[in-house]
Amino acid sequence: MTLKKNRLITFSPIRFGYMLCAIFIVLLSSCNSEKETTNELKVFRYNEHYNVSTLDPAFARNPPVIWPTNQLFNGLVQQDDSLNIVPDIAKSWVVSEDTKTYTFTLRDDVVFHKHPQFKTADSTRRVTAADFAYSFNRLKDPKVASPGSWVLSNVNSYKAVNDTTLIIELKKEFPAFMGLLTMRYCSVVPKEIVEFYGNEFRKHPIGTGPFKFKRWEEGVKLVLRKNQNYFETDENGVQLPYLEAVAITFLPDKQSEFLQFAQGNLDMLNSLDPSYKDELLTATGKLKEKYEAQVKTITGPFLNTEYLGFFLDSPSLEVRSALLRKAVNYGFDRVKMIKYLRNGIGEPAQSGFIPKGLPGYGTSGFEYNPAKARKLIDQYIEETGTSNPSITIGTNSQYLDICEYIQREIGKQGLTINIDVMPPSTLRQLKSTGKLDAFRASWIADYPDAENYLSLYYSKNFTPKGPNYTHFSNEEFDRLYEASFKISDVEKRKELYQKMDSILISKAPFVTLYYDQVIKFVHQNVTGLKANPQDFLILKHVKKE
């Protein structure tokens, strides 16, 4: 059933009635003030809470930037929705026996979006291997200062043999390298356009993607239009994409976003905010009956581990104590937490740090055992003489309810949990500089390999030089981590990953909370949108009917 524009879904009067009078006129005028020039059923509309700072793929470090650049650019390879590496601009590749040399054969029918600066009759040109060499040079250029330069840190050399052959040689074996190449950082960009715009390429992007840049009013609206020259087709040979345009708004208020979605002015709601989660979902994560005719949910595993980390170089004796760290792990019910605080969305993290969906997941971790938690706390008190042990956790307001739940449950066992609420930017800074004894954090996969998660506990990755925020150090863990690079067989590497995860569980430098889940709400007339395990928005297969 299609939800027509400006048709209101019934809201809970307790939660939403007070908002309608205040903002209905504003929303109605805003949605009618600007019409797309194409068929509305061919425009996919979504909202981004955060302002997009750039459309340059060399700076695509977070979802607000990755999502639109996914529509604008392509790389050598891409991932399907099952995390398999599949062709993109490279139609095939060969890996040497020592797994250090990769030879890519490129398609010869991929062209850049049109721009007068190409100075050709049709204002475009074909992509060649030399374009990838240029794009990689730019990614590594200190003057560009791309946050994605690390992706090529293990690359010894790359060269364009001819227009359709690119060879990349690594310094050492790295089985997850192909996953790195799927990152938006590794997109191909045209030299003449980048050099024409300089730093302003950020708002004049020219790529090869299914959609091309149309216009951008920063903080208000971003519009992309269909690339009529796109090279990919569906299984029936029909050219992608199906949509004519993508329109992105930038409403920062999530309740206003919900109202826009309910009125049919947005096609997708990509969040489960506390302000409306109980309006949409039951306690078990099912869509409430009153929305079933107009809305559907799209769910799937999300490569994101939500956790509490302990800074092991902290002066706090409590934080340095494995007894208390394990007590926190045993002392609260993750199943109940997911049910009541997350409406059933997510997987209780009762395994290790590797999330569900990656090889290595499934190591036995911590289950709810309050008696054991109490025993560990009593043992700590007896050994140290500390009568009232306490740990302070830094978090932002979005996760305050979870931290307060842990505070209450662990407090029952005899360990005081203090909560320090701060802005997200402050939390990131203090976590990265070792200024927090404990902190709430999440790790979303940069690339689909468990090594990416285990790298957080490799001793040579201590912050600020790497992502080891806990300063965990263990010789056996390091040895296994380094050995995993030399193993290309996934099953054998999985065994090492599980051993490493077991070491982490035995030392408890973290408290795993839950493995997240992708959840999107879309109207019934939207088809072809899938839940990507890295939560990348892929719109080239989407239709509106």
N, C-alpha and C positions, 0 to 999 in steps of 0.2 A: 504493500500500500504506500503510495507516494505521499509525503508530507508536504502540502502546498505552502508556498511562502506566506508568512504572516499568520498562519494558522497556529493558534496557541495550544500547547499541550497543557493539561490540567496540572497545576502545581499544588504542593502541600501548603495550605494556607498558613500553617504555623511557621514554616521555614521561609517561604518565599512571598507570601502575600504582601508584606510590608515593602517589598522592593518594587512591585509593579507600578504603583502610582508614581514613584519617584523617577523611574528611568524609562518607562514604556515610550513616552513621547520622544525622548532622546534617541532611543534605539530605533524607533520606527522611522524617524527622519534620517538617521544615519544610513540605514539600509536602503532607503529610497533615493538618497542624494546622489548616488553614482551608480549607473548601470553599466555592466559590461556590454560591449558592442556585439557580442556573439550570443548564440543560443544559451540560455541559462542552464539548460540540462547538459551542456557540454563544459561547464565551468565547475571545477572542484574548489570549494572554499573551506579554509580552515584558519584557526586563530593561533597566533604565537604569543605567549605571555611576555616574552623577553624581546627587546629590540634586536634585530639582526644587525650586527656591526659591519659585516662584509659579505660579499658574494664571491670572494676569491677563494678557490679551493685550497690554496696553500695555507689558509687560516681557518679551515673547517675543523675546529677542535671540539665543538659542542653541538648538540642536536639542533638548536635554533639556526645554526649556519649549515650544518650537514644536510638537513632536510631540503632546503631550496637548492643547494649546490648538487644534491643527488639528481635533481631534475635537469640541471644545466650542463653537467659534465659526465664524461666517461673515462675509464682507465683501461689498462691492458686486460684485466680480468675483473669479474664480479662474483658475488655470492648469490646463490638461489636461496629460497626461504628455508631450506634444510641445511644451510651453511656449507654446501658444496661449492668448490671453486669452479666456475664455468666461464666460457669465453665472453669477452666484451669486444674491445677493438682488436685484441689478439685472438685470432681464430684457432690457434693451436700453439703448443709449446713442447719443448724437450728439455729434460733435466739430466745432467751428466751423472755418471755413476758415483762420483764423489759428492753429489748433491750441492755443488757450489757454483755450477754454471747453468744458466737458464737461457735457452734460445727461443725467442718468441717470433711467430710468423703473424704479421698483421693483415687485417682485411684491407682491400684496396678501394673500397667503396664508401668510406666514411669521410664526410666533409664537415667543416666548421660552420657554425651559424653565420649567416650573411653579415658582411660589414664592408663599407666603402674602402676601408684602409687596405683590404686585400688587393685592391686595384686590378681586379680581373673582370671579365665581361659579366659574369654572374655573381660577383661580389663574394665569392667564397673560394676555397681550395681544399684539396684532399689532405687528409692527415697522413704523415709519414713517420717512420721510426725516428727521424731527426727531431721531430716535434716532442717525442718522449724524452730524448736526450736533453733537449732544451728545458723541458719542464722539470726534469730531475736536477739539472744544474741550478735552476731557479730555487727549487726546494732547499737545496744545500747552501745557497748563497747567504753569507752572514749579513749582507746589506738588506736582504729581504726579511730576514729574521723570522722565518716561518716556524711556528710551534711544532710543525710536523717534520722538521729536518731529521729527527731521530730515526724516522722510518728507514732512512738510507744509511744509518751509521755502520751497518755491517756490510755495506756494498763496497767492493774494492774498485770496480769499474763498470761502465756500461758504454756501449757504442752502437751506432746505427750502421750496419753492414751495407744495407741498401734501403730503399724506401719501405720495404715490408719486412725487414729482418732486424731485430734488436737483440743484443746479447748482454746479459747482466751476469757479472761474476761477483760472488760473495767472498768476504775475507775468511769466513769459517762457516761450517754447516749451521743451518738454521731452518728446521723443518716447517716452521710457521711462516716462512717468508712470503709464500703466495697469498696468505691471508693479509699480510701487510700491504700488498699491492692492491687489494680491494678497497683500501681506505681512500677517502675522498682527497687526501693530500696528494695522492699519486695520479690525479687527473691530468689529462693532456690539455695544454693551453697553447695558443698560437703566438709565436714570438713577436710578429709585427703588430698585433693588437696590444699585447702587454706593454711593449716598449712605447707604443703610441700614447697610451693612457698613463703609464707609470703607476704611481700609487693610487690613481683614480680607477684602476682596473677593478677595484673592489666594488664599484657601483656601475661598471660597464662590462659585465662578464660576457665573454664569447667562448662557447665551448662546442660540444658535439651532441649534447644530451637531447632527450625527447622533447624538452621544452626550451624555448629561447627567452631571453630577457626582453621585457616590454617596457615596464616603468616601475619606479620605486620612489614612493614618498616616505622617507625614513620615519619610523614610528607610527605610520598611519596605514599604508597599504603597499603590497608588492604584487605585481602582476607578471605572470609568465604566459607565453603563448605557444601553441603547438609548433614544433619544428617540422615543417613539411618535407624536409630532406632527411629525416631520421632513418637510420639504416636497419633497425631491428623490426622484425615482423612476428606475429603470433604463430601458433602451430598450424593455422590455416593459410598462412602467407599474407595475412592482412597487416598493413603497415601500422606500427605503433607510433605514438600513443593514440588512444581512442578519444580522449578529451581534447577540447579546443584551447582550454586555458586553465591556469591555476591562480587563484586569488587568495592572498594571505593578508589578514588583518592583524593588528597588534594591540588588542584590548588587554591591559594588564590585570583587570579584575576578573576573577574566575566565575563569580556569580553572574556578571554581565555576559560572559562568554556562554555560560549555560543557557541564559535566556535567549541569546542569539541562536543557539543550536535548537532550542525548543521551538522557536518561531520559524525554523526552516531556513534561516539566513546563513547558517554554517552547515556543512555536510558531515563534519567529523568533530567529535569531542575526544581529545586525547589525554585525558587525565582522570584521576579519581580523587578529587579534592574533598576534604572533610566537609566543606560547606554544602555539598550536594550529593555525596555518596549515598547517604541514607534515603535520599529522594529517588535515586535511580535503582539501587540494588537492595536485595534482601540481605540478611545477615550471612547467608551462605554464598553470596556472590552472584545470584541469579537476577536477571532483569525483572523489575516489578511488572506485574500483569498489565497495569494501565498504560505501559509504554510499548508493549510487545507488538502492537499493530503498526507503530510508526518507526521504531528504533530496533536495531540489533547490535549485539556485542561481538567484537572480534578479539579473541584471546589466544595466548600462546606463551611458551617459556620466554623469559627475557634474561639474557646473559648479564645479570646484575646481582651481586651479592651485597646485601645490606648488613652492616655489622657495627660493633663497637670495637675500637682499637685501643690497646694499652701501650703507652710510650715506655718501653722497658729501661730506658736510661733516665727515667724520672727520679727525682730525689725522694719520692713517696715510697715508703717501705711497703705500703699496701699494694700499690700498683706493681711493684717488682716481685710480689709474692705469687707464685703459681697456685698456692692454696686458695687465695681469694679470687684469682682470675677464674679458676675452675668452679669455685662456689657460685660466681655470677652466672656461669654457663649452665649450671644445674638448677639454679634457683628460681626460674620463671618458666611458665608454660607457653611455649611458642605457638602451639596449636590454638590455644584460647586467644592469644594475642592476635593471630591472623583472623580468627573468626569475628572477634568483637571490634578490633581497631582497623582492620583492613577489609571487612565484609567478605572474607574468604578469598581475597585476591592475593596470590603469592603462595609459596611453598614454605612451610616452617623449616628453618635451617637446622636440621638435626644431623647433618653430615658435616663435611669439612668446608673449606673455603671455596673450593671449585663448585660452581653452580650447576644446577640441573640443566642438561642439554649439551655438556661437553665431556669428551673422554676423560676419565679420572674421577668423575662425580660418583658418589655413593659410599665413600669411606665412612665408617661408623663414627658418629660424633657424640654430642651431648643431648640427652633427653631429660625431661623434667624429673628431678629427684630432690625435693626440698629437704628430705632427711640427710642426704649426702651433702648438700650445700651447708646445712647447719653444722654437720660434723667437721667439715673443712674449716669453717669460720671459727669454731670452738678450738680446733687444733692450732690455728694461727694465733688466737688470743692466748692460749696456753704457752706456746713457744716464744712469743714476743712480749707478753705482759701488757699488751695494748687492750684496754678495757672497752674502747668504743672505736673500732676501726672504721674508716670511711674512705670513699673514693669519689672524686668529682668528675662528672662527665660533661664535656662540652658538646652542645648541639645547636641547631637552629630551630625556629618555631615550628617548622613543618613536621618535625619528628618529636615534638615535645610530648605528645600523648604516649608514644611508645616508651620514651625515657621515664615518664612518670609512672607508667605501668611497671617497668623494671624496678624503679625506686621503691614502689609499694611492696612488690613481691620479695625483693631481696632484703628489704627492711624487716620483714617478718622473720628472716633467718638470722638476723643479728648484725648485718653489715649495712651501715648508713651510706646511701647514695645521694650525693649532692648534684644538682643540675645547674649548669651555667649556660643560659640561653644567649646566643649572639647572632649577628647577621651572618649569612652564608659566606660572604667574602672574608669576614674576620675569622670564621671557623677554618676556612681553607688556609689562611695565612698562618694561624697559630698551629694548626696541625702540621703544616709543612716545615715549621721552624722548631718543632719539639717543645712548644710552650704549653701543651695540654697534657695532663696526666692520662686522661682517657677521652675519647672523642667518638661521636657517631659519624659514620662514613659509609660510602657505597663505592663499589668498584664495578663499572660497566666495561665490558670487554672492548679493548681497542681493536682486537682481531680475534677470530674464533679458535683459540687454542688455550688450553689450561695453563700453559707456560706464562701467559699474560697475567694470570692471577697469582701464580707462585712467585713471579718476579718481585712481588711486594714483600717477600721475606728472604730474599737473597742478600747476604751481608754486604755485597759490593754496591747495593742499591740504596744505601742509607740516604735519607733526605738530608740536605736539599739536592743531592746529586742524582737521586732516583726516587722511586715510589715506596721505598721501605719506611713508612711513617712510624712503625712501631720500634724500629731499630732491633728487630729480631735477628739473632745470629746463631747459627748451628752448623758445625763442620760437616756432619753427615748430610744435612739438607743441602748445603752448598755443593757437595760432591755429586749428589744425585741430580741436582739442577743442571750442573755443567755437563754431566754425562748424557742428559736427555737430548742435548743438541746434536749428538752424534748418531742418534737413532731415528731413522726415517719411518720405520714400521709403527703404525699408529697403536697397535695393541701392545707392543713392547714398551712404547713410550707411556702408555696408559698405566702400566705397572709401576713405573718410576713415579709418575704423578701421584698415584695413590699412596706410595710409600712416603713421599714428601708431605702429602696432606695429613698422613697419620702422625708424622713428627710434629707438625703444627698443632694438631689436636692434643697431643701429649704435653705440649708446653703452654698451650692456651694464650698466645699473644693477642687473641681477639675473642669476641663473642659473636658468633654468627646469629643473625636475627631471622632473616628470611631470604629466599631466592625469589626475586621479583617476577612479575608476570606482566606481559604486554596486555593492555586492555584498551580498546578503542570503541567508542560508541558512534555508529553511523546510521543514517536514515536507510530505510528499507530499499530505496531506489538506487543505492550505491552497491556496485558489485566489483569483484576483482581486487579488492583491497585485502591484503593478508597481514598477519601478525609476524613481523620480522624479528628473529631472536635478538638482534642488536637494536631493535626499534628504529631501523632506518625506514623512512617513508618512501615507498616505491609506488609511483603513480602512473607509470606507463601502461599498466594493464587494467587500470580502473575505468569503469563505465558508469554513467548515470542514465537511468531509464525512466 
